[in-house]
Structures are given as C-alpha cells and as structure tokens.
Amino acid sequence: MRATRERCVKVASSHLEAQIAFKVTSPGFSAVYLFTIISNFHLSTFSTSSSGLTFAMDDDTTNKHLRYLSEALELAKKSPPKPTNFCVGALLLDTVNDKVLSTGYTLELPGNTHAEQCCLSKLAQEHNLSEEEVGKIIPEHAVLYTTMEPCFVRLSGNLPCVQRVLQTSSNGYHGIKSVVCGVKEPETFVGENKGRKALADGGVDVIYVTGLEDEILKVATAGHRESS
C-alpha cells in the first residue's frame, strides 16, 4: 500500500488530473486519504508547460511570485485607463541575482503599447538593440512577471506579446522561459486567449498565482468602468 501511495503522490506533483483519476479508480484508497493528498498541494499555483500541469510551488516561491506581481500591479496603476485597453504591469526579473532588469506598463511608450512590449522594448533600447535581438542579453532563468497573461491577438495589428516572448528565445538565445501571471485575460476584446498553449508549445512555462485577482482586474478594467 505504501509503495502505491508514494507513486500516486509523485504522479500528483506533475499531473494532478491523471492522479485524481488514478486514485479514484484504484482499490484501497479512501476518500479521506485522497482529500489529504490533494490538500497538500498548492492548487492555487500551477504552471502550464509542454509537459502538462505542474504543481510545484512551495510557500517561499509563491510569496516571491506574489511580491513581484505586486510590483507589477503598482506599475499597472500608472497606465492611463482607456475603454479599449487593459491596464497591465510587467517586469523582467533576473532570478539568479534577484534583480529587476526592466519594467513596463500599458501605454507607457508611444503607440498602442502593451506592458510586456514596453518592458522588452525598454530593455532593448537600454542596450542599443532591436527588440528582435533583445533575447541575447536576457540571462538564463529570467522570469517575466505580468499582472495579466500576455496577449495572443492584437486588434491593432501590432505583434502580440506572446510572440514577443517567444521571439526572445530565437537564434539560440536563452530568452524568457517562464512567465508568471496574476490573472488570465478576460474575453472582452478578442475572446479566449490561446497564448498559454502557444507559450507552452514554445517551451515557456506559464505560471498563474492567485491572491491578487480582484485588485488586478479592478486596475485592469478601470477605463471600462469609467466609459460605461
């Protein structure tokens, strides 16, 4: 029994849905034991990658994510509210040195610019690079924090932020391999955001961290309420 239980825990740590089905259909497991195992995981924090769902956040990691998402939220508050935009904040973190490399928020730069776009454009400008080349100076293990998941479709015709993130890993650059988000994108403008799958397919982990959703959405939709 113990060997079987340990196997289930291991499966649960990387594929929760498979683990639940396995435990429910396996003899000898009580509902209480199943609930105990599930409760031990930080189900509010998960990453979507090419390998599936990963439940691997401890309290220290989750708190660190929330700290930087809070900083991104403060950036989002600088974004001018408009009925046609979400006010989003983003920052790029060098996790090895715990150093913020660049920040951005919606409409910070001229044009209909998004937070992630501004963050990467500013970093490129700082190093006299085009945004297409910015990946060459992004260190390994850098993480992009954004209050709302990167966009997959731009009605303006601009390059979507999902493509900008994937572009950082082109030409053999380390680029961005992890994106931490506070909320998924509401379907207000372009319907379902399919960018998380595109990122996962491109080798980028997408991590959603709960705890700030209400404030993030309040800030993000400030211009929508004012126009209604």
N, C-alpha and C positions, 0 to 999 in steps of 0.2 A: 504493500500500500504506500509506504513512504517513497519508494522509487517512482511510483506512478505520480504521486503528488508533486514531487520535485520537477518531474518532466512537465507537468501542467503549468507550474509557475514559470518555468523557462519559456514555454510557448506563449504564456500570457504577456511576458515582458516585451514581446515583439509583435505579436499578432493577437490582440485581445478577442476579436470576433471568432477566430478559429479556436481560441482557448475556451471560450464560453460554450461553443458547440461541443467541443471535446469533453468538457467536464459534465455537461448536462446529459450526454448520451453514455457516459462511462459508468459502470456499476460501482457502488461503494462510496460515492461522493454524496454527502448530504448537502442540502440547500444552505445550511448554516456555514459549512466549510467553503462552499462556492462564494457566498457573500463575503466571507472573511478575506479570501484571496483577492477578490475584485476590489474590496475596500482598501487594501494595502497599496494600490496603485494610485498615482496622482492623475486621475482620469481627466482633470481639467486641462492638463498639459500634454499635448501629443504632437508628434511630427509626422508629416506625410512625405514619404520618400518613395523611390522606385521599388523598395523592398516592402512597402506596406505601411502599417501604423506602428509607431514606436512609442511605447510608454516607458520613458527612461529618465524622468525628471525627479531629482531629489529636492528637498526644501531649499537648500542653498542655491541650486541652479535656478529654481523657479523664482526665488526672491531677487536674484540678479537680473533675470529677464524682466521682472516687474519694475525694477529700478530703472533700467534703460528704456522700457516702454513708457514709464512716467516722464522721463526726459523728452522722449519723442512727443508725448502728449502736450508738454509745455510748448514745444515747437509748433504743434498743430494750432495752438491758440493764437499764434501770430499770423496765421493765414487769414486773409480777408474773406469774410463769409460771402458766398455767392449761391444763387439758386441752382447753378449748373455745375457745381463742384462739391466734392467732399473736402473738408479741411483736414489734412493729414500731416503728420510729422514723421520724419525719418532720421536715423543716424546710422553711420557705419562704424563698427567697433573692431579694433584690433584686440582680440581676446587674449592673445599671448601677453601683451603689455598693458592690457586694460586701458586702452587709450582710444578716445573718440577721434576718428580720422576726418570725418566730415558730417555735416548736418544739412537738413533741408526741410522745407515745408511747402505746401501747395501755394503756387503763385509767387514764390519768393523771387524767382528770376523772371525776366520779361517773357511774355507769351503765356499761353495756357499750360503752365508747367506744373508737374506733379511733384510730390515731396521726394520720392526716390530719384526722379530725374534731376532735381535741383541738387540733391546730395552728391550724386555721381558727377554731375557737370561741374560743381564747385571743386571737387577733388581733382578732376582732370585739369581745370584751369589753374589750380594751385601748382601743378607740376608741368604746365605748358604742354599738355597732351590733348588730343581729341578725346571725346567721350568713348569712341570706339577702342582707344588704346588704354583706357584707364585701368583695365584689368592687370596690366603689367606692374603697377605699383601697389596693388591691393595684396596685403600679406596673407599667407596661408592661415586658415582658421578665422578669417574675418567674418563677422556676422552683421547682417543688415537688420536693424530694428525699424519697424514701421507700425504705426497705430492701426492701419488698415491694410489688408493684403494687397500686393501690387496688382495693378490693373492688367487685364488681358486684352481689352479692346479700347481704342481711343476714338471717340466720335470726331475729334478734331483732325484725325489723320496723323497725329504725332505717333512716334514709336511707343508702343505700350511698355510699361515699366517691367513687366515680366521679361520681355525681350532685352531690355537694358541690363537686367540682372544676368540673364543667360550669356549676354554678349561679353560680360567681364571674364568669362572662362574660355573665351575663344583664343585661338592661336597658342594654346598651351599655357595660358596664364592660370595662376591659382584661382583668381576671381572669387566671387561670392558663392559659397557652398551651403549657406544656412541663412534663412530668413525667419525672423521672429515677428509675429503679428499679434495685435490685440483683438481684432475682430475680422470677420470675413466681410467682403464688400457687399453692401445691400444691393438688391437688384433694381435700384431706382432708375438707372440710366441705360445700362446695357444688358440687363438680365443676369443670368448666372455667370459668375466668374470661373472660367475653366483654367485659369492661370496656375492654380496649385498643381494640377496634373502636369501641365507643361513644365513647370519647375522641377517636379519630381522626376519626370522623364529625362530632364536635363541634368540630373544628379544633384539637385539642390533640395535640401531638407526644408520643409515649411512647418514651422512650429507655432501653434496657437496657444497663447497663455491667457487664461481667464483672470478676472479680478478687476479690470478697468473698463469693461464693456460699456457700461452706462455712460460714463463720463466721455469716453472716446466717441461714442455715437452722438452724444449731445453736442460736442465740439464739432464733429464732422458735418452735422446737418444744421448748423446754426443759420446758415444762409437760406436754407429751405424753409425754416420756420418763419423767418423774417419776411419772406416773399409770399407766404400763404395768407 
